């Protein structure tokens, strides 16, 4: 059967799940996935403690001998780009979903909410064959075609060399010209030093949401006797005696350290961090993330009243 014939009913069910649950749990026309004041330059105002120094208006500062920052206003026509990791390490799952399926669901959720108000959506698909770019366009037909393309990507055989996440992020930075929202969906298992600098450069210009996809067996090792482990990206095999409590403890400690290192690298890069697990209700986790970001945006200083909280919607808070 042709891939699109398989993908179409699955994507329709996914769309129904997302729109039903998110419409019921999130009220309002615009959905904020990351906090932010906007992207389009507006008037200048005196600098206030806590303002982002990257928004300093040096011309006004030089004329007045007083630090000024350039206000940003909401750009209602958002351009959203996604970098979707579907490399071999994502073809793994021991719970309700595989990591690849959860990643595609996260992309679909952001896409369905974004296209509803006519915003443009483009995608970089990172897989064993390289990086495939789908240009940013508007409309549901374009979004469904984009999701079908991601759905139809073949699995990468073990041992096939694949591009690094950092390389794909560098390519994305060269493609995305207009300020907007960038969503990076991956398990972030590459060494953080390979992808942190490209993400930091993206975050200097765009609002960046990093969606980390995790399976519970990547965090703890079950006691199931002799277990054969296969590295999906290198094809290497190793037999592990999981009956050892010491081994399971060391595995859990190493896994926790790895996830902490990923979280720190994402924080240093300036990206909003959303962790989704294959054994949890990922829609509810997405909603809780949105609610937290809305609270953060509400605490941000208002352009009209810098000393008071209130915030304004912007590209960081206007994905709907």
C-alpha positions, 0 to 999 in steps of 0.5 A: 500500500502506498505510504500516503494511504497509510498515513492519511487515516492515522494523521486524521485520528491524530488531528482529531485527538489534538484539536479535541483535547487542546481546544477543551483545555486551552482557551483563547485565540492564541496559544503561547508555546514559549514566552516572548515579547514579540519580534517586530521592532517598535519604539524605544524606552529607557532601560529597566533592570532585567531587560534583554541587553540584546535589544539595546537601541544604541542610536537612541542611547548615544543621542540621550546619554541614557540606556534605551531598549527597543520594544518589540511588538507582536507579529500576528503572521507567524512563521514557524519552522520545525527541525524533526529528528527521525534518525535511528535512535528515534526508532525506539520505544517500550511504552505506548509510543515509539519516540519517532511517533511521539516526535511526529505527534508533537510536530502535528500538535504545534502544526495544527495549532499554528496553521489555524490562524493562517501562519506559515509552517516549514520543516527540516526532516533529519534522517538517515538519508540526510536533511530534507527541507519542506518550505514554509507555506500556509494552509491545512493541505500543506501541513498534511503533506508535510506530516505525510512526508515525515510519516513516510520516511523509512527507518534507517538500517543500523550502522548507517552514518547519519547527520548530526543534530547540530549540522541540521540546526546550522542548515536551518539557521541559514534557511530561516530568514524571518524572525519567528518560532523554531521548534526542535524535536529530538532525543538530543543524544548527540554530544551537547557540544555539537548542537548547543552552539547552533541552537544558541545562534538560532535562539539569538534571532528566534524563539526556540522551543526544544522538545526532548523525547524520552523513553522510560527504558532510557532512564532505568534498566529493568531486571529481565536477566540477560538483555541484548542491547543494540545501538541503532546508530552503529549496529553494535551489540552487547549483552548485559546481565540486568540482574545486577542491582549495582549495574541498574543503579549505575545505569540510572545514575548515568542516565540522570546525569545525561538528561541533566546535561541536556537540560543545562545545555538547552538552558545555556542555549536560550531555548524553552525546554519541553520534555515528553515521554512515551509512557506519559500523557504527552498532550497534558504535558504539552498543556502544562508547558503552555500554561507555565509559559503563559504565566511567565509571559504574564509576569514580563514587563509591559511596554506601556508600563515597564515597572508593572507585570502584564506582558504582551503577546508576541511571536513567542506567545502567539502560536495558535 
